[in-house]
Amino acid sequence: MKLKIGVLGIQGAIEEHIAATNQALKELGREGEAVLVKKTEEIKSIHGLIIPGGESTVIGYTSLLTGLFGAIRERAMQSMPILGTCAGLVLLAKRVYDRAVGEVKQPLLGLLDVTVERNVFGRQRESFEARLRVEGVEGGDYPAVFIRAPVVKEVGGNVKVICRLGSTVVGVKQDLILGLSFHPELTSDLRIHKYFIKLVEETSTSS
């Protein structure tokens, strides 16, 4: 089966996610490709979706106005795996707040039963990398890149914590939805993308 994994093409590290996914497919020896998705009809034809980092408010309002949010929710209900990184995690959450302004009213997909706090680690110049254990990802600690990253403050009963930075939750999984605070597309380590590809493959094969 030829897998088609979409990368939401509104804003953020889009090309980096496409390149990382294509390279991961190649290294796994899988048939498939990563494609840019910007239209509702394109969401209908993919087997999995990556929502990249960027400005979550911009991505959210654009996706809401173009009908992409509705299409993504519909496919999620049909068991399509989704990976959200940084801003993607924010958009997947049910509840989001900002330390400076409190609860925010930005458009959200609401697919992950978590409360997320935005921009916890300061400005872009305060970006950093940390080696962290990610449950389900073999081969030792993962080099996680944090850029103005959100964190998960509360998790619902169906949400599994898969990664922590100290005591802070920075990675979660709920059924087929993955949310990460960091940017796996900004490292040469392809294990996160390979993990997601295998999830998409297993889901597509069994459906």
C-alpha distance (Angstrom), angle and dihedral (degrees) to the residues before:
residue distance angle dihedral
M1 . . .
K2 3.81 . .
L3 3.79 109.3 .
K4 3.79 121.6 -144.0
I5 3.80 114.1 -162.1
G6 3.79 116.9 -173.1
V7 3.78 126.8 -147.4
L8 3.80 113.3 -156.7
G9 3.79 102.9 -116.5
I10 3.79 106.0 -153.9
Q11 3.79 105.2 96.5
G12 3.79 142.3 -27.8
A13 3.80 135.3 46.3
I14 3.81 92.9 -16.8
E15 3.80 100.1 144.6
E16 3.80 91.2 44.5
H17 3.82 91.2 55.9
I18 3.81 91.6 46.7
A19 3.81 91.8 49.9
A20 3.82 93.3 45.8
T21 3.82 92.6 48.0
N22 3.81 93.2 48.1
Q23 3.80 91.4 48.5
A24 3.82 91.1 47.5
L25 3.82 90.7 50.9
K26 3.79 89.3 51.0
E27 3.80 94.0 49.1
L28 3.81 91.0 47.5
G29 3.80 89.9 50.3
R30 3.80 91.7 -123.8
E31 3.78 126.8 148.2
G32 3.76 111.0 -123.2
E33 3.77 148.0 78.6
A34 3.78 143.1 -126.6
V35 3.79 113.7 -120.9
L36 3.79 137.1 -170.6
V37 3.82 112.6 -111.7
K38 3.81 122.7 -164.2
K39 3.81 103.4 144.0
T40 3.80 132.7 67.6
E41 3.81 92.8 -122.2
E42 3.81 89.7 55.3
I43 3.82 90.3 56.4
K44 3.80 88.7 58.4
S45 3.80 93.6 59.5
I46 3.83 101.2 50.8
H47 3.81 130.8 89.9
G48 3.81 97.2 -148.9
L49 3.80 138.7 7.7
I50 3.80 135.1 -141.0
I51 3.82 118.4 -159.5
P52 3.81 107.0 -161.0
G53 3.77 132.4 -152.4
G54 3.80 124.0 -89.7
E55 3.80 130.8 102.5
S56 3.79 105.6 -21.4
T57 3.82 93.5 -158.7
V58 3.81 92.9 54.5
I59 3.80 93.2 45.0
G60 3.80 91.0 46.2
Y61 3.79 98.2 50.1
T62 3.80 92.7 43.3
S63 3.80 91.6 49.5
L64 3.80 91.4 47.4
L65 3.81 94.5 49.5
T66 3.82 93.9 46.6
G67 3.80 94.6 47.2
L68 3.80 93.0 -114.1
F69 3.81 93.0 124.5
G70 3.79 91.0 57.6
A71 3.81 92.0 48.2
I72 3.81 92.2 48.1
R73 3.81 92.5 49.1
E74 3.80 90.5 49.3
R75 3.81 92.4 51.9
A76 3.80 91.3 45.1
M77 3.80 88.2 56.4
Q78 3.82 86.6 53.4
S79 3.84 89.7 57.5
M80 3.81 99.6 -99.1
P81 3.83 110.2 160.5
I82 3.82 116.0 -123.4
L83 3.80 130.1 -165.5
G84 3.81 117.3 -163.1
T85 3.80 119.8 -171.2
C86 3.82 124.0 -166.3
A87 3.84 102.6 -42.1
G88 3.80 86.4 19.4
L89 3.81 88.8 62.2
V90 3.81 89.7 51.4
L91 3.81 91.7 51.7
L92 3.81 93.1 48.9
A93 3.81 93.3 53.0
K94 3.80 126.9 99.4
R95 3.81 93.9 -143.4
V96 3.81 130.3 28.9
Y97 3.77 133.1 177.6
D98 3.78 138.1 172.0
R99 3.78 123.7 -137.5
A100 3.81 91.0 -131.8
V101 3.82 101.4 43.7
G102 3.79 104.5 21.4
E103 3.80 121.6 -135.6
V104 3.79 112.2 11.5
K105 3.81 126.7 -143.6
Q106 3.81 97.9 -148.3
P107 3.83 119.3 137.0
L108 3.82 112.6 -87.6
L109 3.78 134.2 -175.1
G110 3.82 90.6 -139.4
L111 3.80 93.5 -152.7
L112 3.81 96.6 128.9
D113 3.80 117.6 63.5
V114 3.79 93.7 -136.7
T115 3.79 140.5 111.3
V116 3.80 112.2 -129.5
E117 3.78 130.1 -164.8
R118 3.81 114.4 -151.2
N119 3.82 128.5 -134.7
V120 3.79 96.3 4.0
F121 3.80 97.8 157.0
G122 3.78 99.3 56.2
R123 3.79 131.1 -117.7
Q124 3.80 128.8 -12.2
R125 3.82 92.4 -96.3
E126 3.80 87.4 61.0
S127 3.81 92.2 61.5
F128 3.79 116.2 134.9
E129 3.79 144.7 174.2
A130 3.81 125.7 -125.9
R131 3.78 130.7 -178.7
L132 3.79 107.8 -125.7
R133 3.77 139.4 172.6
V134 3.80 112.3 -114.0
E135 3.79 113.2 -165.1
G136 3.80 111.3 -123.6
V137 3.82 92.9 22.0
E138 3.80 110.3 104.0
G139 3.78 128.3 -154.7
G140 3.79 104.0 62.8
D141 3.79 132.6 -76.6
Y142 3.79 119.8 -5.1
P143 3.86 123.5 -131.2
A144 3.81 99.5 -121.3
V145 3.82 116.4 -165.5
F146 3.83 115.2 -152.1
I147 3.83 120.7 -162.4
R148 3.83 117.1 171.4
A149 3.78 83.5 -34.5
P150 3.81 130.4 -172.5
V151 3.80 123.8 -134.8
V152 3.78 133.7 -149.9
K153 3.80 111.4 -112.2
E154 3.82 100.5 176.0
V155 3.81 133.7 18.5
G156 3.79 130.6 -160.0
G157 3.79 124.6 -128.0
N158 3.82 94.9 -94.5
V159 3.80 94.5 49.8
K160 3.80 121.0 99.1
V161 3.81 120.1 -153.9
I162 3.81 107.8 -134.5
C163 3.81 102.1 169.8
R164 3.81 138.0 28.0
L165 3.78 135.0 -175.3
G166 3.78 99.2 -149.5
S167 3.80 102.0 -49.6
T168 3.82 93.7 -24.8
V169 3.81 118.4 104.5
V170 3.81 111.3 -127.1
G171 3.81 101.8 158.6
V172 3.82 132.4 44.0
K173 3.79 139.7 169.7
Q174 3.79 128.8 -159.3
D175 3.80 113.9 179.9
L176 3.84 102.8 -57.7
I177 3.81 96.5 -13.6
L178 3.82 120.2 98.8
G179 3.80 123.9 -170.4
L180 3.80 123.6 -172.2
S181 3.81 129.4 -179.4
F182 3.80 91.8 -151.6
H183 3.81 137.8 64.6
P184 3.84 114.0 -106.8
E185 3.81 89.9 174.1
L186 3.82 91.0 66.1
T187 3.80 95.4 64.1
S188 3.80 132.1 64.8
D189 3.82 89.1 -125.9
L190 3.82 105.6 104.8
R191 3.80 98.9 -175.0
I192 3.82 95.4 107.2
H193 3.80 91.6 51.4
K194 3.80 90.9 46.2
Y195 3.81 89.9 50.2
F196 3.80 90.3 52.3
I197 3.81 92.9 45.9
K198 3.80 90.4 53.9
L199 3.82 90.0 49.9
V200 3.81 90.2 51.3
E201 3.79 90.9 46.2
E202 3.80 94.0 50.2
T203 3.80 91.9 47.7
S204 3.80 94.5 46.3
T205 3.79 93.0 47.6
S206 3.81 94.3 49.3
S207 3.81 96.0 45.1
